[in-house]
Amino acid sequence: MKKNASGDDFNFYGFTFPSPFSADGSDRSENGDNQSEDEDEKNQNGSVTVKKNGRFIHCLTIIGQIEGHYLLPSSTKTTKYEHVIPQLVAIEESPEIDGLLVILNTVGGDIEAGLALAELIAGMKKPVASLVLGGGHSIGVPLAVSADKSFIVPSATMTIHPVRMNGLVLGVPQTLSYFQNMEERIVRFVCGNSSISPERFRQLMHATGELVTDLGTVLGGQDAVKEGIIASIGNLSDALEYLYEKIEGK
């Protein structure tokens, strides 16, 4: 951990987070002294740290397509998991940050990369809330349920479908077994971090008649809560209120 010359901010794992104290020990002003640095952080990492009553909440956005082991076209909006992983470690280890808010608007993406991020979030000791806006599709479902409490706005949707793969696929029994094993990993994680049963989740994954060219189910916000995948209907203020309550309780 390194502080700058003024003692206002500290750098951890290459990410800069604000300190609630200035060099002379007085409280940091509400407007902050490093507005330009905050803007750079938002532009580069899709995240920002906000302060209320001396408590710091870090907001992390997971948007577009989750990029894994292969690069996606430059025209595709992506969240790169190799950037998010050290950021999560820094947030967990930072003594300055009290909680994490994960905002999701994703179409899904690389399964192993998405599960890796979900496992890291689920293993954090600091309070974590997730908020699904727009969509939390495919591998976005494990990411949404990985938080201590998940929220979804009524207008958002979540798509649940079987494991798929693009490109060349070998037509051998081992390929089918690989798909089944990967699908089972997703089922175990989602059902272990939400209220839906494995049987019901598999039914939603393999439902027919709803998606034009695929198996699966599209759930609106209310339906996602009714099925037990998401904990509550809510918006930004609800998620932040939950985090502050958890922090004060802790």
VEXTORVEX-378562 format. One record per residue (C-alpha): residue in three letters; chain; x, y negated, z negated; residue number from 0. Coordinates in Angstrom, 1 decimal. Example, Ala and Ser with C-alpha at 12.3 -4.5 7.8 and 13.67 -1.06 7.14 Angstrom:
% VEXTORVEX-378562
aa ch xx yy zz i
ALA A 12.3 4.5 -7.8 0
SER A 13.7 1.1 -7.1 1
This chain:
% VEXTORVEX-378562
aa ch xx yy zz i
MET A 0.0 0.0 0.0 0
LYS A 1.4 -3.4 0.9 1
LYS A 0.2 -6.9 0.1 2
ASN A 0.9 -10.0 2.2 3
ALA A 2.7 -13.0 1.0 4
SER A -0.4 -14.6 -0.5 5
GLY A -1.5 -11.4 -2.2 6
ASP A -5.0 -11.7 -0.7 7
ASP A -5.1 -8.5 1.4 8
PHE A -3.6 -5.1 1.3 9
ASN A -2.6 -2.7 4.1 10
PHE A -3.3 1.0 3.7 11
TYR A -2.7 3.5 6.5 12
GLY A -2.5 0.7 9.0 13
PHE A -5.9 -0.8 8.1 14
THR A -6.3 -4.1 6.3 15
PHE A -8.9 -4.5 3.6 16
PRO A -9.7 -7.6 1.6 17
SER A -8.8 -8.1 -2.0 18
PRO A -11.3 -9.6 -4.5 19
PHE A -8.5 -11.6 -6.1 20
SER A -6.3 -14.3 -4.8 21
ALA A -2.6 -14.7 -5.6 22
ASP A -3.4 -16.9 -8.7 23
GLY A -5.9 -14.4 -10.1 24
SER A -9.0 -16.4 -9.3 25
ASP A -12.0 -15.0 -7.5 26
ARG A -11.9 -14.9 -3.8 27
SER A -14.2 -17.5 -2.1 28
GLU A -17.4 -16.2 -0.5 29
ASN A -16.3 -17.3 3.0 30
GLY A -12.9 -15.6 2.6 31
ASP A -9.5 -16.8 3.6 32
ASN A -8.9 -14.3 6.4 33
GLN A -11.9 -14.7 8.7 34
SER A -9.8 -14.2 11.8 35
GLU A -8.4 -11.0 10.4 36
ASP A -11.9 -9.7 9.7 37
GLU A -12.9 -10.6 13.3 38
ASP A -9.9 -8.6 14.6 39
GLU A -10.8 -5.6 12.4 40
LYS A -14.4 -5.7 13.8 41
ASN A -13.2 -5.9 17.3 42
GLN A -10.6 -3.2 17.1 43
ASN A -12.1 -0.7 14.6 44
GLY A -15.8 -1.3 14.7 45
SER A -15.8 -1.8 11.0 46
VAL A -15.9 -4.6 8.4 47
THR A -15.8 -4.9 4.6 48
VAL A -18.5 -7.0 2.9 49
LYS A -18.6 -8.3 -0.7 50
LYS A -21.5 -8.8 -3.1 51
ASN A -21.2 -9.5 -6.8 52
GLY A -17.6 -8.5 -6.8 53
ARG A -18.3 -5.2 -5.1 54
PHE A -16.9 -4.2 -1.7 55
ILE A -18.8 -2.1 0.8 56
HIS A -17.0 -0.9 3.9 57
CYS A -19.2 -0.6 7.0 58
LEU A -18.1 1.9 9.6 59
THR A -19.8 2.2 12.9 60
ILE A -20.0 5.4 15.0 61
ILE A -21.4 4.5 18.4 62
GLY A -21.5 5.8 21.9 63
GLN A -19.9 9.2 22.5 64
ILE A -17.6 10.8 20.0 65
GLU A -14.3 11.4 21.8 66
GLY A -12.3 14.5 20.9 67
HIS A -9.4 16.3 22.5 68
TYR A -10.0 14.9 26.0 69
LEU A -10.1 11.3 27.1 70
LEU A -13.4 10.0 28.4 71
PRO A -13.8 7.5 31.3 72
SER A -12.9 3.9 30.5 73
SER A -16.5 2.9 31.3 74
THR A -17.9 5.1 28.5 75
LYS A -18.5 3.6 25.1 76
THR A -16.7 5.9 22.7 77
THR A -15.7 6.5 19.0 78
LYS A -12.2 8.0 18.9 79
TYR A -12.0 10.4 16.0 80
GLU A -8.2 10.1 15.6 81
HIS A -8.9 6.4 14.7 82
VAL A -11.7 7.1 12.3 83
ILE A -9.9 9.9 10.3 84
PRO A -7.1 7.7 8.9 85
GLN A -9.7 5.0 8.3 86
LEU A -11.8 7.3 6.1 87
VAL A -8.7 8.4 4.2 88
ALA A -7.8 4.7 3.6 89
ILE A -11.3 3.9 2.4 90
GLU A -11.3 6.9 0.0 91
GLU A -7.9 6.0 -1.5 92
SER A -8.5 2.2 -1.6 93
PRO A -9.0 0.9 -5.2 94
GLU A -10.6 -2.2 -3.7 95
ILE A -13.5 -0.5 -1.8 96
ASP A -16.4 0.7 -3.9 97
GLY A -18.6 2.4 -1.2 98
LEU A -19.1 3.3 2.4 99
LEU A -21.9 2.6 4.8 100
VAL A -21.9 4.6 8.1 101
ILE A -24.0 3.2 10.8 102
LEU A -24.8 5.7 13.6 103
ASN A -26.0 5.0 17.2 104
THR A -24.5 7.9 19.1 105
VAL A -25.4 10.3 21.9 106
GLY A -23.1 13.0 20.4 107
GLY A -19.9 14.2 21.9 108
ASP A -17.1 16.6 20.9 109
ILE A -18.3 19.2 18.4 110
GLU A -15.1 19.8 16.6 111
ALA A -14.3 16.1 16.4 112
GLY A -17.7 15.3 15.1 113
LEU A -17.6 18.1 12.5 114
ALA A -14.2 17.0 11.4 115
LEU A -15.5 13.5 10.7 116
ALA A -18.6 14.9 9.0 117
GLU A -16.6 17.1 6.7 118
LEU A -14.4 14.2 5.7 119
ILE A -17.4 12.0 4.9 120
ALA A -19.1 14.8 2.9 121
GLY A -15.9 15.3 0.9 122
MET A -15.6 11.7 -0.2 123
LYS A -16.1 10.9 -3.9 124
LYS A -17.1 7.3 -3.3 125
PRO A -20.8 6.6 -2.7 126
VAL A -21.7 7.0 1.0 127
ALA A -24.9 6.1 2.8 128
SER A -25.7 6.6 6.5 129
LEU A -28.1 4.7 8.6 130
VAL A -29.3 6.0 12.0 131
LEU A -30.2 3.2 14.5 132
GLY A -31.2 3.9 18.0 133
GLY A -30.1 7.5 18.1 134
GLY A -28.2 10.1 16.1 135
HIS A -28.2 12.8 18.7 136
SER A -26.4 16.2 18.9 137
ILE A -23.3 16.2 16.8 138
GLY A -24.6 12.9 15.3 139
VAL A -27.0 15.0 13.2 140
PRO A -24.2 16.5 11.0 141
LEU A -22.6 13.0 10.7 142
ALA A -25.9 11.5 9.5 143
VAL A -26.5 14.2 6.8 144
SER A -22.9 14.1 5.6 145
ALA A -23.6 11.0 3.5 146
ASP A -24.8 11.1 -0.1 147
LYS A -28.1 9.7 1.2 148
SER A -29.2 9.3 4.8 149
PHE A -31.6 6.6 6.1 150
ILE A -33.2 6.3 9.5 151
VAL A -35.3 3.4 11.0 152
PRO A -38.7 4.4 12.4 153
SER A -37.7 3.6 16.0 154
ALA A -34.6 5.8 16.0 155
THR A -34.5 9.3 17.4 156
MET A -32.4 12.4 16.9 157
THR A -31.9 15.2 19.4 158
ILE A -31.3 18.8 18.2 159
HIS A -30.2 21.3 20.8 160
PRO A -27.9 24.4 21.2 161
VAL A -24.2 24.1 21.8 162
ARG A -23.4 23.2 25.4 163
MET A -20.1 22.9 27.4 164
ASN A -19.3 21.2 30.6 165
GLY A -16.9 22.4 33.2 166
LEU A -15.5 25.9 33.9 167
VAL A -16.9 28.6 31.6 168
LEU A -15.7 32.2 31.7 169
GLY A -18.7 34.5 32.0 170
VAL A -17.5 37.0 29.4 171
PRO A -19.1 38.2 26.1 172
GLN A -16.4 36.4 24.1 173
THR A -17.7 33.1 25.4 174
LEU A -21.2 33.7 24.2 175
SER A -19.8 34.8 20.8 176
TYR A -17.8 31.6 20.6 177
PHE A -20.9 29.5 21.3 178
GLN A -22.9 31.4 18.6 179
ASN A -20.2 31.0 16.0 180
MET A -19.9 27.2 16.7 181
GLU A -23.6 26.9 16.6 182
GLU A -23.7 28.7 13.2 183
ARG A -21.1 26.2 11.8 184
ILE A -23.4 23.3 12.7 185
VAL A -26.4 25.0 11.2 186
ARG A -24.6 25.8 7.9 187
PHE A -23.3 22.2 7.6 188
VAL A -26.6 20.5 8.4 189
CYS A -28.7 22.7 6.2 190
GLY A -26.1 22.6 3.4 191
ASN A -26.3 18.8 3.4 192
SER A -30.0 18.3 3.9 193
SER A -33.4 19.8 3.0 194
ILE A -34.2 21.6 6.2 195
SER A -34.0 25.4 6.2 196
PRO A -31.6 27.3 8.6 197
GLU A -34.6 29.1 10.2 198
ARG A -36.5 25.8 10.9 199
PHE A -33.3 24.1 12.2 200
ARG A -32.7 27.0 14.7 201
GLN A -36.3 26.8 15.8 202
LEU A -35.8 23.1 16.6 203
MET A -32.6 23.8 18.4 204
HIS A -34.1 26.5 20.7 205
ALA A -37.5 25.0 21.2 206
THR A -38.8 24.9 24.9 207
GLY A -41.0 22.5 26.7 208
GLU A -39.8 19.2 25.2 209
LEU A -36.5 18.5 27.0 210
VAL A -36.6 18.5 30.8 211
THR A -33.4 20.4 31.6 212
ASP A -32.4 21.8 28.2 213
LEU A -33.6 23.6 25.0 214
GLY A -34.1 21.5 21.9 215
THR A -36.2 18.9 20.1 216
VAL A -36.3 15.2 19.9 217
LEU A -37.4 13.9 16.5 218
GLY A -38.5 10.3 15.8 219
GLY A -37.6 8.7 12.5 220
GLN A -40.7 9.8 10.6 221
ASP A -40.4 13.3 12.0 222
ALA A -36.7 13.6 11.0 223
VAL A -37.7 12.7 7.4 224
LYS A -40.7 15.1 7.5 225
GLU A -38.5 18.0 8.7 226
GLY A -36.0 17.3 5.8 227
ILE A -33.1 16.4 7.9 228
ILE A -32.9 12.7 6.9 229
ALA A -33.6 11.7 3.3 230
SER A -35.6 8.5 3.8 231
ILE A -37.0 6.0 6.2 232
GLY A -35.1 2.7 5.6 233
ASN A -33.2 -0.1 7.1 234
LEU A -29.9 -1.9 6.4 235
SER A -31.1 -3.5 3.1 236
ASP A -32.3 -0.1 1.8 237
ALA A -29.0 1.5 2.5 238
LEU A -27.0 -1.3 0.9 239
GLU A -29.3 -1.4 -2.1 240
TYR A -28.8 2.4 -2.6 241
LEU A -25.0 1.9 -2.5 242
TYR A -24.9 -0.9 -5.0 243
GLU A -27.1 1.1 -7.3 244
LYS A -24.8 4.1 -7.1 245
ILE A -21.8 1.9 -7.6 246
GLU A -23.2 0.2 -10.7 247
GLY A -24.4 3.5 -12.1 248
LYS A -20.9 5.0 -11.6 249
